[in-house]
Structure formats: C-alpha cells, structure tokens
Amino acid sequence: MTTENTEFDQEIDDATLENNANGEQLIIEELSVEEQLAQDLAKEKDKFLRLFAEFENYKRRTTKERIELFKTANQEVLLALLPVLDDFDRAMVEINKSEDELLTKGVELIHEKLKGTLVTKGLEVVDVNAGDAFNADFAEAITQIPAPSDDLKGKIVDVLEKGYKLGDKIIRFPKVVIGQ
C-alpha cells in the first residue's frame, strides 16, 4: 500500500506541477496581455497629449499671426499715403508764408485731420533730429558731408525725409545727411 500511495501521490504531484506550470504560464500570459494593454494605453495617452499640445501651439501661432496681420494689414495703404503726407508738409511750409490767414487755417485743419487719422491707424514718426548720433538701425544715410563743426562728426547734420513706423516696425527709414 505504501508503494501504491507513493505512486499515486507521485502522479498527483506531477499533475499538480503540470497544472501549476500551465496555470502560471496562463497567469504570465494574462499579465503580459495586461501589461501590453497598459503599454498601449500609455502610448495612446502620449500620442493624445502630443497631438493636443501640437494643436494648442497651432492655435497660439495662428492667433499671433492673425494679430500681426491686423496690425500691419493697412501697411501698403499707409506706404502709398506717405508721399502725399510729405507733399502736404511741404505745402504747409509754403502756405504759412502767405498772407491769407483763412487759407492757412483751413489747410492746417485738413493737415492735422490727415495726420490724426494716420496716427489712429498706428502710424508714428521716427524721431530723428539734426545733432543726434547716427544709428543705421533707425535711419538711412543718403550722403556724408564735411561736418560744419567738430561736435557734429559722425552725427546727423540734416534730415531730408521723415521716417515712419507702423507699430514697432519701421516702414520707411528717415533719410539723413551725416557729418564727416
């Protein structure tokens, strides 16, 4: 009986080991399936987050571009009006020499209205005066002449044409003469 029990126990133990091995193998496979699903989920979350971030960046970029477009949308029109404004400034100098005060006053009102309208659209004069140090980032040197005095060497002697900027962008550089 002992041998039979021993053989029977041996068969049960072998069957248990096979079951345990198969069961553990199934558990390992199930865990790997769960792990695989977890990894797939993590990958999909990562893709989603990256896509969401990319979309947010796209929205921010297009909004910024749109704002810039609105700021400079009238740049071409303003550039076309600058010669008219220059002519108006020259005309004002000549009209101020006349004796007719009513004509001077009327043209002056129209001139101020035009300048005011352009300022509301974002046009500003680039502030460059005779005696200022020359900076190539803010002015265009047309010519160099011998400086009338030593303190004007390398500085602006005369401003030939006003410069204008639209917002922070210079749309026409002032044209200046530099002392040598």
BAVEX-966733 format. One record per atom (N, C-alpha, C): residue number from 1; atom name; residue in one letter; x, y, z. Coordinates in steps of 0.05 Angstrom, whole numbers, plus 5000, padded with zeros to 4 digits. Layout:
BEGIN
(NUM; CA; A; (X; Y; Z))
...
end
This chain:
BEGIN
(1; N; M; (5016; 4976; 5000))
(1; CA; M; (5000; 5000; 5000))
(1; C; M; (5017; 5025; 5000))
(2; N; T; (5037; 5023; 5012))
(2; CA; T; (5054; 5046; 5013))
(2; C; T; (5065; 5053; 4986))
(3; N; T; (5072; 5033; 4971))
(3; CA; T; (5083; 5038; 4945))
(3; C; T; (5060; 5049; 4927))
(4; N; E; (5037; 5038; 4929))
(4; CA; E; (5015; 5048; 4913))
(4; C; E; (5009; 5077; 4920))
(5; N; N; (5009; 5083; 4946))
(5; CA; N; (5004; 5111; 4955))
(5; C; N; (5026; 5129; 4944))
(6; N; T; (5049; 5119; 4946))
(6; CA; T; (5072; 5135; 4937))
(6; C; T; (5069; 5140; 4907))
(7; N; E; (5062; 5120; 4891))
(7; CA; E; (5059; 5124; 4863))
(7; C; E; (5036; 5142; 4857))
(8; N; F; (5014; 5139; 4871))
(8; CA; F; (4991; 5156; 4868))
(8; C; F; (4997; 5185; 4875))
(9; N; D; (5012; 5188; 4897))
(9; CA; D; (5020; 5215; 4905))
(9; C; D; (5038; 5228; 4884))
(10; N; Q; (5055; 5211; 4873))
(10; CA; Q; (5074; 5220; 4852))
(10; C; Q; (5058; 5229; 4827))
(11; N; E; (5037; 5214; 4820))
(11; CA; E; (5021; 5222; 4797))
(11; C; E; (5006; 5248; 4803))
(12; N; I; (4995; 5251; 4827))
(12; CA; I; (4981; 5275; 4834))
(12; C; I; (5001; 5299; 4834))
(13; N; D; (5024; 5294; 4845))
(13; CA; D; (5044; 5316; 4846))
(13; C; D; (5052; 5324; 4817))
(14; N; D; (5056; 5304; 4799))
(14; CA; D; (5063; 5310; 4772))
(14; C; D; (5041; 5326; 4758))
(15; N; A; (5016; 5318; 4763))
(15; CA; A; (4993; 5331; 4751))
(15; C; A; (4990; 5360; 4762))
(16; N; T; (4995; 5363; 4788))
(16; CA; T; (4994; 5389; 4800))
(16; C; T; (5015; 5408; 4789))
(17; N; L; (5039; 5396; 4785))
(17; CA; L; (5061; 5412; 4774))
(17; C; L; (5054; 5421; 4746))
(18; N; E; (5043; 5402; 4730))
(18; CA; E; (5035; 5409; 4703))
(18; C; E; (5014; 5431; 4703))
(19; N; N; (4994; 5427; 4721))
(19; CA; N; (4972; 5447; 4723))
(19; C; N; (4983; 5474; 4732))
(20; N; N; (5001; 5473; 4753))
(20; CA; N; (5013; 5497; 4763))
(20; C; N; (5030; 5511; 4741))
(21; N; A; (5044; 5494; 4727))
(21; CA; A; (5061; 5505; 4705))
(21; C; A; (5043; 5518; 4684))
(22; N; N; (5022; 5504; 4676))
(22; CA; N; (5003; 5515; 4657))
(22; C; N; (4989; 5539; 4668))
(23; N; G; (4981; 5538; 4693))
(23; CA; G; (4967; 5560; 4706))
(23; C; G; (4985; 5584; 4708))
(24; N; E; (5010; 5580; 4716))
(24; CA; E; (5028; 5602; 4718))
(24; C; E; (5034; 5613; 4691))
(25; N; Q; (5036; 5595; 4671))
(25; CA; Q; (5040; 5604; 4644))
(25; C; Q; (5017; 5621; 4635))
(26; N; L; (4993; 5612; 4642))
(26; CA; L; (4969; 5628; 4635))
(26; C; L; (4969; 5654; 4650))
(27; N; I; (4977; 5654; 4675))
(27; CA; I; (4979; 5679; 4691))
(27; C; I; (5000; 5697; 4679))
(28; N; I; (5022; 5686; 4671))
(28; CA; I; (5043; 5702; 4658))
(28; C; I; (5033; 5714; 4632))
(29; N; E; (5018; 5698; 4616))
(29; CA; E; (5007; 5708; 4591))
(29; C; E; (4986; 5729; 4597))
(30; N; E; (4970; 5725; 4617))
(30; CA; E; (4950; 5745; 4624))
(30; C; E; (4963; 5771; 4633))
(31; N; L; (4984; 5769; 4649))
(31; CA; L; (4998; 5792; 4658))
(31; C; L; (5011; 5807; 4634))
(32; N; S; (5021; 5791; 4616))
(32; CA; S; (5034; 5804; 4593))
(32; C; S; (5013; 5817; 4576))
(33; N; V; (4989; 5805; 4574))
(33; CA; V; (4967; 5818; 4560))
(33; C; V; (4959; 5844; 4574))
(34; N; E; (4957; 5842; 4601))
(34; CA; E; (4950; 5866; 4616))
(34; C; E; (4972; 5887; 4613))
(35; N; E; (4997; 5878; 4615))
(35; CA; E; (5019; 5897; 4611))
(35; C; E; (5019; 5909; 4583))
(36; N; Q; (5013; 5892; 4564))
(36; CA; Q; (5011; 5902; 4536))
(36; C; Q; (4990; 5923; 4533))
(37; N; L; (4966; 5917; 4546))
(37; CA; L; (4945; 5937; 4545))
(37; C; L; (4953; 5962; 4559))
(38; N; A; (4966; 5960; 4581))
(38; CA; A; (4975; 5983; 4596))
(38; C; A; (4995; 5999; 4579))
(39; N; Q; (5013; 5985; 4566))
(39; CA; Q; (5032; 5999; 4549))
(39; C; Q; (5018; 6012; 4525))
(40; N; D; (4999; 5999; 4513))
(40; CA; D; (4984; 6010; 4491))
(40; C; D; (4969; 6035; 4501))
(41; N; L; (4957; 6033; 4524))
(41; CA; L; (4943; 6056; 4536))
(41; C; L; (4962; 6080; 4540))
(42; N; A; (4985; 6074; 4551))
(42; CA; A; (5005; 6095; 4556))
(42; C; A; (5014; 6107; 4530))
(43; N; K; (5018; 6091; 4509))
(43; CA; K; (5025; 6102; 4483))
(43; C; K; (5003; 6120; 4471))
(44; N; E; (4979; 6111; 4474))
(44; CA; E; (4956; 6126; 4463))
(44; C; E; (4953; 6153; 4479))
(45; N; K; (4957; 6151; 4505))
(45; CA; K; (4956; 6176; 4521))
(45; C; K; (4978; 6195; 4513))
(46; N; D; (5002; 6185; 4508))
(46; CA; D; (5024; 6201; 4499))
(46; C; D; (5018; 6214; 4472))
(47; N; K; (5007; 6198; 4453))
(47; CA; K; (5000; 6209; 4427))
(47; C; K; (4979; 6231; 4430))
(48; N; F; (4959; 6225; 4447))
(48; CA; F; (4938; 6245; 4452))
(48; C; F; (4950; 6271; 4463))
(49; N; L; (4967; 6269; 4483))
(49; CA; L; (4979; 6293; 4495))
(49; C; L; (4996; 6308; 4475))
(50; N; R; (5011; 6294; 4459))
(50; CA; R; (5028; 6307; 4440))
(50; C; R; (5010; 6321; 4418))
(51; N; L; (4990; 6307; 4410))
(51; CA; L; (4972; 6319; 4390))
(51; C; L; (4957; 6343; 4401))
(52; N; F; (4949; 6341; 4426))
(52; CA; F; (4935; 6364; 4440))
(52; C; F; (4954; 6387; 4442))
(53; N; A; (4979; 6382; 4450))
(53; CA; A; (4999; 6404; 4453))
(53; C; A; (5005; 6416; 4426))
(54; N; E; (5007; 6400; 4405))
(54; CA; E; (5012; 6410; 4379))
(54; C; E; (4989; 6427; 4369))
(55; N; F; (4965; 6419; 4375))
(55; CA; F; (4941; 6435; 4368))
(55; C; F; (4941; 6462; 4383))
(56; N; E; (4947; 6461; 4409))
(56; CA; E; (4948; 6486; 4425))
(56; C; E; (4969; 6505; 4413))
(57; N; N; (4993; 6494; 4406))
(57; CA; N; (5014; 6511; 4394))
(57; C; N; (5004; 6522; 4368))
(58; N; Y; (4990; 6506; 4352))
(58; CA; Y; (4979; 6516; 4326))
(58; C; Y; (4959; 6539; 4331))
(59; N; K; (4942; 6536; 4351))
(59; CA; K; (4922; 6557; 4357))
(59; C; K; (4936; 6582; 4365))
(60; N; R; (4956; 6579; 4383))
(60; CA; R; (4971; 6603; 4393))
(60; C; R; (4986; 6617; 4369))
(61; N; R; (4999; 6601; 4352))
(61; CA; R; (5014; 6612; 4330))
(61; C; R; (4995; 6626; 4310))
(62; N; T; (4972; 6614; 4303))
(62; CA; T; (4954; 6627; 4285))
(62; C; T; (4941; 6652; 4296))
(63; N; T; (4936; 6652; 4322))
(63; CA; T; (4926; 6675; 4335))
(63; C; T; (4946; 6698; 4334))
(64; N; K; (4971; 6691; 4340))
(64; CA; K; (4992; 6712; 4339))
(64; C; K; (4995; 6722; 4310))
(65; N; E; (4995; 6704; 4290))
(65; CA; E; (4997; 6713; 4262))
(65; C; E; (4974; 6731; 4254))
(66; N; R; (4950; 6724; 4264))
(66; CA; R; (4927; 6739; 4257))
(66; C; R; (4928; 6767; 4269))
(67; N; I; (4938; 6769; 4294))
(67; CA; I; (4941; 6795; 4307))
(67; C; I; (4962; 6812; 4292))
(68; N; E; (4984; 6799; 4284))
(68; CA; E; (5004; 6814; 4268))
(68; C; E; (4993; 6823; 4242))
(69; N; L; (4977; 6806; 4229))
(69; CA; L; (4965; 6813; 4204))
(69; C; L; (4947; 6838; 4207))
(70; N; F; (4930; 6838; 4228))
(70; CA; F; (4913; 6861; 4232))
(70; C; F; (4929; 6886; 4238))
(71; N; K; (4951; 6883; 4252))
(71; CA; K; (4968; 6906; 4259))
(71; C; K; (4980; 6919; 4234))
(72; N; T; (4988; 6902; 4215))
(72; CA; T; (5002; 6912; 4191))
(72; C; T; (4986; 6909; 4166))
(73; N; A; (4960; 6904; 4168))
(73; CA; A; (4943; 6900; 4144))
(73; C; A; (4942; 6925; 4127))
(74; N; N; (4942; 6948; 4140))
(74; CA; N; (4940; 6973; 4125))
(74; C; N; (4967; 6984; 4118))
(75; N; Q; (4988; 6969; 4120))
(75; CA; Q; (5015; 6979; 4114))
(75; C; Q; (5018; 6989; 4086))
(76; N; E; (5008; 6974; 4066))
(76; CA; E; (5010; 6983; 4039))
(76; C; E; (4996; 7009; 4034))
(77; N; V; (4973; 7012; 4045))
(77; CA; V; (4958; 7037; 4041))
(77; C; V; (4973; 7060; 4054))
(78; N; L; (4983; 7056; 4078))
(78; CA; L; (4998; 7077; 4092))
(78; C; L; (5024; 7084; 4077))
(79; N; L; (5037; 7064; 4066))
(79; CA; L; (5061; 7069; 4050))
(79; C; L; (5055; 7086; 4025))
(80; N; A; (5032; 7081; 4013))
(80; CA; A; (5024; 7096; 3990))
(80; C; A; (5016; 7125; 3997))
(81; N; L; (5007; 7129; 4022))
(81; CA; L; (5000; 7156; 4031))
(81; C; L; (5023; 7173; 4041))
(82; N; L; (5046; 7160; 4046))
(82; CA; L; (5069; 7175; 4057))
(82; C; L; (5079; 7197; 4038))
(83; N; P; (5081; 7192; 4012))
(83; CA; P; (5089; 7215; 3995))
(83; C; P; (5069; 7238; 3995))
(84; N; V; (5043; 7231; 3997))
(84; CA; V; (5022; 7252; 3998))
(84; C; V; (5026; 7268; 4024))
(85; N; L; (5032; 7254; 4046))
(85; CA; L; (5036; 7268; 4071))
(85; C; L; (5061; 7286; 4070))
(86; N; D; (5082; 7276; 4056))
(86; CA; D; (5106; 7293; 4052))
(86; C; D; (5100; 7318; 4036))
(87; N; D; (5085; 7314; 4014))
(87; CA; D; (5077; 7337; 3998))
(87; C; D; (5060; 7357; 4014))
(88; N; F; (5042; 7346; 4031))
(88; CA; F; (5026; 7363; 4047))
(88; C; F; (5043; 7379; 4067))
(89; N; D; (5063; 7366; 4079))
(89; CA; D; (5082; 7380; 4097))
(89; C; D; (5096; 7403; 4083))
(90; N; R; (5106; 7398; 4058))
(90; CA; R; (5120; 7418; 4042))
(90; C; R; (5100; 7441; 4035))
(91; N; A; (5076; 7434; 4028))
(91; CA; A; (5055; 7454; 4022))
(91; C; A; (5049; 7471; 4046))
(92; N; M; (5049; 7459; 4069))
(92; CA; M; (5043; 7474; 4094))
(92; C; M; (5065; 7495; 4098))
(93; N; V; (5090; 7488; 4093))
(93; CA; V; (5111; 7507; 4097))
(93; C; V; (5107; 7531; 4078))
(94; N; E; (5100; 7526; 4053))
(94; CA; E; (5095; 7548; 4034))
(94; C; E; (5070; 7564; 4040))
(95; N; I; (5049; 7550; 4048))
(95; CA; I; (5024; 7564; 4054))
(95; C; I; (5027; 7582; 4078))
(96; N; N; (5043; 7574; 4098))
(96; CA; N; (5048; 7590; 4122))
(96; C; N; (5062; 7616; 4114))
(97; N; K; (5075; 7618; 4092))
(97; CA; K; (5088; 7642; 4083))
(97; C; K; (5068; 7662; 4071))
(98; N; S; (5045; 7653; 4064))
(98; CA; S; (5025; 7670; 4051))
(98; C; S; (5012; 7688; 4072))
(99; N; E; (4999; 7709; 4061))
(99; CA; E; (4986; 7729; 4078))
(99; C; E; (4957; 7721; 4086))
(100; N; D; (4946; 7701; 4071))
(100; CA; D; (4917; 7694; 4075))
(100; C; D; (4915; 7676; 4100))
(101; N; E; (4906; 7687; 4122))
(101; CA; E; (4904; 7671; 4147))
(101; C; E; (4882; 7650; 4145))
(102; N; L; (4860; 7656; 4132))
(102; CA; L; (4838; 7637; 4130))
(102; C; L; (4847; 7612; 4114))
(103; N; L; (4861; 7617; 4092))
(103; CA; L; (4871; 7595; 4076))
(103; C; L; (4891; 7578; 4093))
(104; N; T; (4908; 7591; 4107))
(104; CA; T; (4928; 7577; 4124))
(104; C; T; (4913; 7561; 4145))
(105; N; K; (4894; 7573; 4158))
(105; CA; K; (4879; 7559; 4179))
(105; C; K; (4864; 7535; 4168))
(106; N; G; (4851; 7538; 4145))
(106; CA; G; (4835; 7516; 4133))
(106; C; G; (4853; 7493; 4125))
(107; N; V; (4875; 7498; 4112))
(107; CA; V; (4894; 7477; 4103))
(107; C; V; (4907; 7464; 4128))
(108; N; E; (4912; 7480; 4148))
(108; CA; E; (4924; 7470; 4173))
(108; C; E; (4905; 7450; 4186))
(109; N; L; (4879; 7456; 4186))
(109; CA; L; (4859; 7438; 4198))
(109; C; L; (4858; 7411; 4183))
(110; N; I; (4859; 7413; 4156))
(110; CA; I; (4858; 7389; 4140))
(110; C; I; (4884; 7372; 4144))
(111; N; H; (4906; 7386; 4146))
(111; CA; H; (4932; 7373; 4151))
(111; C; H; (4932; 7358; 4177))
(112; N; E; (4922; 7371; 4198))
(112; CA; E; (4921; 7359; 4225))
(112; C; E; (4901; 7335; 4225))
(113; N; K; (4879; 7338; 4210))
(113; CA; K; (4860; 7316; 4209))
(113; C; K; (4872; 7292; 4195))
(114; N; L; (4887; 7296; 4173))
(114; CA; L; (4900; 7274; 4159))
(114; C; L; (4921; 7261; 4178))
(115; N; K; (4937; 7277; 4191))
(115; CA; K; (4958; 7266; 4209))
(115; C; K; (4945; 7251; 4232))
(116; N; G; (4923; 7261; 4243))
(116; CA; G; (4909; 7248; 4265))
(116; C; G; (4898; 7221; 4257))
(117; N; T; (4886; 7221; 4232))
(117; CA; T; (4875; 7196; 4222))
(117; C; T; (4896; 7174; 4219))
(118; N; L; (4919; 7183; 4207))
(118; CA; L; (4941; 7164; 4204))
(118; C; L; (4952; 7154; 4230))
(119; N; V; (4953; 7171; 4250))
(119; CA; V; (4962; 7163; 4277))
(119; C; V; (4943; 7143; 4289))
(120; N; T; (4917; 7147; 4285))
(120; CA; T; (4898; 7127; 4296))
(120; C; T; (4901; 7100; 4283))
(121; N; K; (4911; 7100; 4259))
(121; CA; K; (4916; 7074; 4245))
(121; C; K; (4943; 7062; 4252))
(122; N; G; (4958; 7075; 4270))
(122; CA; G; (4983; 7063; 4280))
(122; C; G; (5008; 7075; 4269))
(123; N; L; (5006; 7096; 4252))
(123; CA; L; (5030; 7108; 4240))
(123; C; L; (5043; 7127; 4260))
(124; N; E; (5069; 7125; 4263))
(124; CA; E; (5084; 7143; 4281))
(124; C; E; (5108; 7153; 4266))
(125; N; V; (5117; 7177; 4273))
(125; CA; V; (5141; 7189; 4261))
(125; C; V; (5165; 7177; 4276))
(126; N; V; (5186; 7169; 4261))
(126; CA; V; (5211; 7160; 4274))
(126; C; V; (5225; 7186; 4282))
(127; N; D; (5230; 7188; 4308))
(127; CA; D; (5242; 7213; 4319))
(127; C; D; (5272; 7213; 4315))
(128; N; V; (5280; 7228; 4294))
(128; CA; V; (5309; 7232; 4287))
(128; C; V; (5312; 7262; 4282))
(129; N; N; (5331; 7274; 4296))
(129; CA; N; (5336; 7303; 4292))
(129; C; N; (5365; 7309; 4286))
(130; N; A; (5370; 7333; 4275))
(130; CA; A; (5397; 7341; 4270))
(130; C; A; (5412; 7343; 4297))
(131; N; G; (5436; 7333; 4297))
(131; CA; G; (5452; 7333; 4322))
(131; C; G; (5452; 7306; 4336))
(132; N; D; (5433; 7289; 4329))
(132; CA; D; (5431; 7262; 4342))
(132; C; D; (5454; 7245; 4331))
(133; N; A; (5463; 7225; 4347))
(133; CA; A; (5482; 7206; 4337))
(133; C; A; (5469; 7189; 4316))
(134; N; F; (5484; 7182; 4295))
(134; CA; F; (5473; 7166; 4273))
(134; C; F; (5472; 7137; 4281))
(135; N; N; (5449; 7125; 4277))
(135; CA; N; (5445; 7096; 4282))
(135; C; N; (5433; 7084; 4257))
(136; N; A; (5448; 7066; 4244))
(136; CA; A; (5439; 7054; 4219))
(136; C; A; (5414; 7037; 4223))
(137; N; D; (5407; 7030; 4247))
(137; CA; D; (5383; 7014; 4252))
(137; C; D; (5358; 7031; 4250))
(138; N; F; (5361; 7057; 4253))
(138; CA; F; (5337; 7075; 4254))
(138; C; F; (5337; 7096; 4232))
(139; N; A; (5359; 7098; 4217))
(139; CA; A; (5360; 7119; 4196))
(139; C; A; (5376; 7109; 4172))
(140; N; E; (5371; 7121; 4149))
(140; CA; E; (5385; 7114; 4125))
(140; C; E; (5402; 7138; 4117))
(141; N; A; (5429; 7134; 4115))
(141; CA; A; (5447; 7156; 4108))
(141; C; A; (5447; 7159; 4078))
(142; N; I; (5440; 7183; 4068))
(142; CA; I; (5440; 7188; 4039))
(142; C; I; (5467; 7197; 4030))
(143; N; T; (5480; 7214; 4046))
(143; CA; T; (5506; 7224; 4039))
(143; C; T; (5521; 7233; 4064))
(144; N; Q; (5547; 7237; 4060))
(144; CA; Q; (5564; 7248; 4082))
(144; C; Q; (5576; 7274; 4072))
(145; N; I; (5576; 7294; 4089))
(145; CA; I; (5588; 7319; 4082))
(145; C; I; (5608; 7326; 4104))
(146; N; P; (5627; 7344; 4098))
(146; CA; P; (5645; 7353; 4119))
(146; C; P; (5628; 7366; 4142))
(147; N; A; (5634; 7358; 4166))
(147; CA; A; (5619; 7368; 4189))
(147; C; A; (5623; 7398; 4192))
(148; N; P; (5601; 7414; 4196))
(148; CA; P; (5604; 7442; 4200))
(148; C; P; (5620; 7449; 4225))
(149; N; S; (5618; 7431; 4245))
(149; CA; S; (5633; 7435; 4270))
(149; C; S; (5643; 7408; 4279))
(150; N; D; (5662; 7408; 4298))
(150; CA; D; (5673; 7383; 4307))
(150; C; D; (5653; 7366; 4323))
(151; N; D; (5634; 7379; 4336))
(151; CA; D; (5615; 7364; 4352))
(151; C; D; (5594; 7349; 4334))
(152; N; L; (5593; 7354; 4308))
(152; CA; L; (5574; 7341; 4290))
(152; C; L; (5587; 7318; 4274))
(153; N; K; (5612; 7312; 4280))
(153; CA; K; (5625; 7290; 4266))
(153; C; K; (5612; 7263; 4274))
(154; N; G; (5604; 7248; 4254))
(154; CA; G; (5591; 7222; 4259))
(154; C; G; (5562; 7225; 4269))
(155; N; K; (5552; 7249; 4268))
(155; CA; K; (5524; 7254; 4276))
(155; C; K; (5508; 7264; 4253))
(156; N; I; (5482; 7265; 4257))
(156; CA; I; (5463; 7274; 4236))
(156; C; I; (5465; 7304; 4233))
(157; N; V; (5470; 7313; 4208))
(157; CA; V; (5472; 7342; 4203))
(157; C; V; (5444; 7352; 4194))
(158; N; D; (5430; 7336; 4177))
(158; CA; D; (5405; 7345; 4167))
(158; C; D; (5387; 7321; 4162))
(159; N; V; (5361; 7325; 4165))
(159; CA; V; (5341; 7304; 4159))
(159; C; V; (5327; 7312; 4133))
(160; N; L; (5331; 7296; 4112))
(160; CA; L; (5319; 7303; 4086))
(160; C; L; (5291; 7293; 4083))
(161; N; E; (5284; 7270; 4095))
(161; CA; E; (5257; 7259; 4093))
(161; C; E; (5251; 7245; 4119))
(162; N; K; (5227; 7250; 4129))
(162; CA; K; (5219; 7238; 4154))
(162; C; K; (5216; 7207; 4151))
(163; N; G; (5220; 7193; 4173))
(163; CA; G; (5215; 7164; 4173))
(163; C; G; (5190; 7158; 4189))
(164; N; Y; (5178; 7135; 4183))
(164; CA; Y; (5153; 7128; 4196))
(164; C; Y; (5154; 7099; 4204))
(165; N; K; (5140; 7093; 4226))
(165; CA; K; (5137; 7065; 4234))
(165; C; K; (5108; 7059; 4239))
(166; N; L; (5102; 7034; 4235))
(166; CA; L; (5075; 7024; 4240))
(166; C; L; (5077; 7004; 4262))
(167; N; G; (5067; 7012; 4286))
(167; CA; G; (5072; 6995; 4309))
(167; C; G; (5101; 6996; 4317))
(168; N; D; (5114; 6973; 4318))
(168; CA; D; (5142; 6972; 4325))
(168; C; D; (5160; 6969; 4300))
(169; N; K; (5147; 6966; 4277))
(169; CA; K; (5162; 6961; 4252))
(169; C; K; (5166; 6987; 4236))
(170; N; I; (5190; 6993; 4229))
(170; CA; I; (5196; 7017; 4213))
(170; C; I; (5188; 7010; 4184))
(171; N; I; (5170; 7026; 4173))
(171; CA; I; (5161; 7021; 4145))
(171; C; I; (5175; 7040; 4125))
(172; N; R; (5186; 7062; 4135))
(172; CA; R; (5203; 7079; 4118))
(172; C; R; (5224; 7092; 4137))
(173; N; F; (5249; 7087; 4130))
(173; CA; F; (5271; 7098; 4146))
(173; C; F; (5275; 7127; 4140))
(174; N; P; (5281; 7144; 4160))
(174; CA; P; (5287; 7172; 4154))
(174; C; P; (5313; 7174; 4138))
(175; N; K; (5313; 7192; 4119))
(175; CA; K; (5336; 7196; 4102))
(175; C; K; (5352; 7220; 4113))
(176; N; V; (5377; 7215; 4120))
(176; CA; V; (5393; 7236; 4134))
(176; C; V; (5420; 7241; 4120))
(177; N; V; (5432; 7264; 4127))
(177; CA; V; (5458; 7271; 4119))
(177; C; V; (5476; 7270; 4144))
(178; N; I; (5499; 7257; 4141))
(178; CA; I; (5517; 7253; 4164))
(178; C; I; (5542; 7271; 4161))
(179; N; G; (5551; 7282; 4183))
(179; CA; G; (5575; 7298; 4184))
(179; C; G; (5600; 7280; 4185))
(180; N; Q; (5621; 7288; 4170))
(180; CA; Q; (5645; 7271; 4169))
(180; C; Q; (5668; 7284; 4184))
end
